[in-house]
Amino acid sequence: MSGGTFDYKEYNIESIANEIREIYLKHKCKEWVKWMRSKEFYTDFKPYPKKILAIYRKAYKTLKMAHIYAKRIDYLEAGDDGEESFLERTKQELNALEIEMKTALKETPEDIEIRNEKMKEEDRWNRNIYNF
């Protein structure tokens, strides 16, 4: 395992960013909104408006950038990267993030599959609780 300068806490930043991304994608997903509205306690559910989602999008990007910088600095300080590879890899990862942001944070097939499984699991859980 590489790094360790920050006790791998940079991955906490990445985890928060990914959770924000998931919330963002859910609120943009018509199927998820429809599913939420089908729940007894969420019949009036409304997805967040564009202004709110724009802030979530900005938060995701900012946290992903923080993760990239923290990870790259971690590797440099731990001696896993030299100065040249630090500069090159930082640039590569930031460029990859820019490309991701230009795709409007679209769902991948994996995102859809995970979300659908979570919805199915919650439906099973609710049936077990309410149907003794």
DASULHU-V293718 format. One record per backbone hydrogen bond with DSSP energy under -1.0 kcal/mol. CO is the residue of the C=O (numbers start at 0). NH is the residue of the N-H. E is the energy in kcal/mol with one decimal. If there is no record, write none. Layout:
co = [CO;CO]
nh = [NH;NH]
e = [E;E]
//
This chain:
co = [3;5;7;8;8;9;10;11;12;13;14;15;16;17;18;19;20;21;22;25;28;29;30;31;32;35;38;41;48;49;50;51;52;53;54;55;56;57;58;59;60;61;62;63;64;65;66;67;68;69;70;71;72;73;74;74;75;81;82;83;84;85;86;87;88;89;90;91;92;93;94;95;96;97;99;100;107;108;109;110;111;112;113;114;115;116;117;118;119;120;121;122;123;124;125;126]
nh = [6;8;10;11;12;13;14;15;16;17;18;19;20;21;22;23;24;25;26;28;32;33;34;35;36;38;41;44;52;53;54;55;56;57;58;59;60;61;62;63;64;65;66;67;68;69;70;71;72;73;74;75;76;77;79;80;78;85;86;87;88;89;90;91;92;93;94;95;96;97;98;99;100;101;104;103;111;112;113;114;115;116;117;118;119;120;121;122;123;124;125;126;127;128;129;130]
e = [-1.9;-1.8;-1.4;-1.4;-1.0;-1.7;-2.1;-2.2;-2.3;-2.5;-1.9;-2.3;-2.3;-2.0;-2.1;-2.6;-2.7;-2.4;-2.3;-1.3;-2.2;-2.4;-2.3;-2.9;-2.3;-1.5;-1.3;-2.3;-2.4;-2.3;-1.1;-2.0;-2.5;-2.1;-2.7;-2.6;-2.2;-2.7;-2.7;-2.6;-2.4;-2.3;-2.6;-2.5;-2.7;-2.7;-2.9;-2.7;-2.6;-2.4;-2.5;-2.1;-3.1;-2.3;-2.1;-1.6;-1.1;-2.5;-2.2;-2.6;-3.0;-2.2;-2.1;-2.5;-2.6;-2.3;-2.4;-2.4;-1.9;-2.0;-2.1;-2.3;-2.5;-1.7;-1.2;-1.4;-2.0;-2.3;-2.6;-2.7;-2.6;-2.2;-2.3;-2.3;-2.4;-2.7;-2.4;-2.3;-2.5;-2.7;-2.7;-2.3;-2.2;-2.0;-2.7;-1.5]
//
